[in-house]
Amino acid sequence: CESQEVDIASLALLYALSQQEVGCVLLGMKDIQQVNVAADLALRFDGIDLSKCRSSILDTVLTSTEKSVLERLLDRTVGPFANVWSSGEFRWDGVAEAKKHWALVESLKNG
């Protein structure tokens, strides 16, 4: 993303806001500048028919560079997450990670 001068946080927000299945996107912002950036990104959706398919929405709200970066990120064969896609473990429900965490806590307690 950096090499294309695309902010990954902004791209992630735009992608999340384009998802019809997502009813609410929660953001953490550290200063007023980040609030303003998020507001500006959200304004890209003003007047957009959100009942359209995600790709149609993204075609409208993303710049050509952002589209290119997103396509690369989502490429299931050579993108940076190709191994995740091929393993089928791309949906994180937190249960396995929580179990690992508590097992580690227990092992440290029992030292």
JODA-V251643 format. One record per pair of residues at least 12 apart in sequence whose C-alpha atoms are under 10 Angstrom apart, sorted by the first residue. I is the first residue (numbers start at 1). J is the second residue. D is the distance in whole Angstrom. If there is no record, write none. Layout:
i->{I/I}
j->{J/J}
d->{D/D}
This chain:
i->{1/1/1/1/1/1/1/2/3/4/4/4/4/5/5/5/6/6/6/6/6/6/6/7/8/8/8/9/9/10/10/10/10/10/10/11/11/11/11/11/11/12/13/13/13/13/13/13/14/14/14/14/14/14/14/14/14/14/15/15/15/15/15/15/15/16/17/17/17/17/17/17/17/18/18/18/18/18/18/18/18/18/18/18/19/19/19/19/19/19/19/20/20/20/20/20/20/41/41/42/43/44/44/44/45/45/45/45/46/48/48/55/58}
j->{65/66/68/69/70/72/73/69/69/65/66/68/69/65/66/69/63/65/66/67/68/69/70/66/66/69/70/27/38/34/37/38/41/42/66/41/62/66/67/69/70/70/25/26/27/38/41/42/38/41/42/44/45/57/58/61/62/66/54/55/57/58/61/62/70/54/41/42/45/50/54/57/58/45/50/51/52/53/54/55/56/57/58/61/50/51/53/54/55/57/58/50/51/52/53/54/57/61/62/61/61/60/61/62/57/58/60/61/61/60/61/67/70}
d->{10/9/10/6/9/10/9/10/10/7/8/9/7/9/9/10/10/7/6/10/10/8/10/9/9/9/9/10/9/10/8/7/7/10/10/9/8/7/9/9/8/9/8/9/8/8/8/8/9/7/8/9/9/10/8/8/8/10/9/10/9/7/9/9/9/10/9/8/8/9/10/10/9/8/8/10/10/9/6/8/9/6/7/9/9/10/9/6/10/9/9/7/7/9/8/7/10/9/10/9/9/8/6/9/8/10/8/7/10/8/9/10/10}
